Amino acid sequence: MNYYSLNKNAPAVSFKDAVIKGLAPDKGLYFPESITPLPKAFFDNIDNLSHSEIAYEAIRQFVSSDIPEDILKSIIEETLSFDFPIVELSENISTLELFHGPTMAFKDVGARFMARCLGYFNQNNTNEVTVLVATSGDTGAAVAHGFLRVKGVKVIILYPSGKVSDIQEKQLTTLGQNISALEIDGTFDDCQTMVKTAFSDESLISKMQLTSANSINVARWLPQLFYFMFAYKKLHRKHKDIVFSVPSGNFGNLCAGMMAQQLGLPIKHFIASNNENNVVTEYLKTRLYNPKPTVHTISNAMDVGNPSNFIRIQEIYKNEFETLKDNVSSFSFSDAETKAAMLEMYSNYNYVADPHGAVGYLGCKAYLEKNPNEYCVFLETAHPTKFLDVVEDVVKIKQTLPHQIQSVMGKEKVATTISTYEDFKSYLLE
Ligand SMILES: *Cc1c(COP(=O)(O)O)cnc(C)c1O
C-alpha cells in the first residue's frame, strides 16, 4: 500500500519513505492510496482483544510489508505501555483520558510510534536522520521523550523563549543524549518558519537527512486512530450511538478518528471542538475556509489559525461538503466559557479537567442539547497539571504533581539560544 501526495505533484511512496520524508517533495501531505475496512468479526470480537492486538489489526495495512510482523507487534507493545481509562461524568457524557504517557499529553502515542518506526528504518543506515520539530509545548516534549536513545536519530527542538509553561520547558530541555533544545528568541510562528526554511534550503538538505515529527508525518498521525477503538471496546456494550468530541488544533487527532470510522468502527458522529481559533467552525457554517492569524487562548495547544490536517479530512470526504457536514458538527468556545466548564465539571462531578479537555466537554454539551439520546465521549488530551496556573486558579485547590512531572522539575535546563535563521543553520552544520 502506497501513499500519494495531496498536492498531486509527486510520486507515490511506501510507508517507509513517507515516514522518512515527512512531507512530499511537492510540499503535499501524504495520504494512503486505499483504506480497507476491517472485517465485522473484528468489531464483534473486540472485547476479547488487547490494546496491542486491536492496534496491530488496525495499523498493519498502513505499514504493509515495510516492517515485519513481529517487529511491528513489539513497536506497538512498547508504544502502548500505559493505560487509556474512560471516566464517566454523567448519564451521557464520559471522558477518554489520553494523558497517562510519559509527557502526559495525547501526543505521546504518535511520537513513540513514529520514533520506533524511524529507528527501525534507520538501523543499518550510517546516515544519521535529524528530526526538526517546532513546538508550542506539548509536541516537543512528546517527540523528545519518544526519540530518546533511538539510534541513528538526532532530535532538535525549537521552542519560543518565555512562551511555554515551566513544566513544558523542563520536559524539553533536560533530557540530553540525542535530544537538543533551541530556545528561539521569537514566537512559535518564528520557530515554525525556521524549520520550514531549513526543509527547503538546498545547501542544508544536500548535506543532511532532515525530517519532521509534526502530525503531518503519517507515523505520528495514524496511530491516534487507536484511541477511538479503545473507547469503543470499553463502551459499546452499554452505549449505542457513540459520538466523539475532539478538542482540535491542527486536526490530526480528529482526522485519525475519521480513519477509524473508515475502517468500519461504528462512530455515530464527530464534534470538532475549538477554542476561538475557529476556522473550521466557520467553514461548516459558511462553506468558506478562511485561515486566520492565531489567537492566543488558555488552551494553547489548539491555537492554530490554519490547521494542517484539514486537507486530509477533505480528502476522506472526497471534498463533498454535505457529507462532511452530516458527519461532523463544530463549535467554538471562549476562554471564559472554558473556565466555567472546568469549574462546572469540578463542582458537579469532582473532576479536574485541563482547558483542552474542557473545550471538548463543552462540545459534548452543545451537541447533546439537540441530540439528547446520544452518548458523547470527549477526549481529555492533557493532564491538568500541565496547565497548572489556569487549573489552580479555577478550581482553587492545590494540585499534586504526578511522578512524570515531578521527576523533571529538579533537573537542570540545557538549551542553546538562537535568534536568526543563519545562527540556526550554522548550528545544524556544526
Ligand atoms: C496537540 C494538542 C491538541 C490538538 O490536537 P490536534 O491533533 O492538533 O488537533 C489538543 N490538546 C492538547 C493538549 C494538545 O497537545
PDBQT file of the ligand as one rigid body, heavy atoms in Angstrom, charges set to zero:
ROOT
HETATM    1  C1  LIG A 501      -1.883  18.978  20.174  1.00  0.00    +0.000 C 
HETATM    2  C2  LIG A 501      -2.952  19.096  21.177  1.00  0.00    +0.000 A 
HETATM    3  C3  LIG A 501      -4.308  19.239  20.800  1.00  0.00    +0.000 A 
HETATM    4  C4  LIG A 501      -4.738  19.391  19.366  1.00  0.00    +0.000 C 
HETATM    5  O1  LIG A 501      -4.577  18.217  18.628  1.00  0.00    +0.000 OA
HETATM    6  P1  LIG A 501      -4.615  18.247  17.017  1.00  0.00    +0.000 P 
HETATM    7  O2  LIG A 501      -4.361  16.853  16.590  1.00  0.00    +0.000 OA
HETATM    8  O3  LIG A 501      -3.510  19.178  16.599  1.00  0.00    +0.000 OA
HETATM    9  O4  LIG A 501      -5.945  18.765  16.606  1.00  0.00    +0.000 OA
HETATM   10  C5  LIG A 501      -5.270  19.270  21.794  1.00  0.00    +0.000 A 
HETATM   11  N1  LIG A 501      -4.927  19.207  23.101  1.00  0.00    +0.000 NA
HETATM   12  C6  LIG A 501      -3.643  19.086  23.501  1.00  0.00    +0.000 A 
HETATM   13  C7  LIG A 501      -3.343  19.053  24.948  1.00  0.00    +0.000 C 
HETATM   14  C8  LIG A 501      -2.608  19.017  22.559  1.00  0.00    +0.000 A 
HETATM   15  O5  LIG A 501      -1.346  18.909  22.981  1.00  0.00    +0.000 OA
ENDROOT
TORSDOF 0
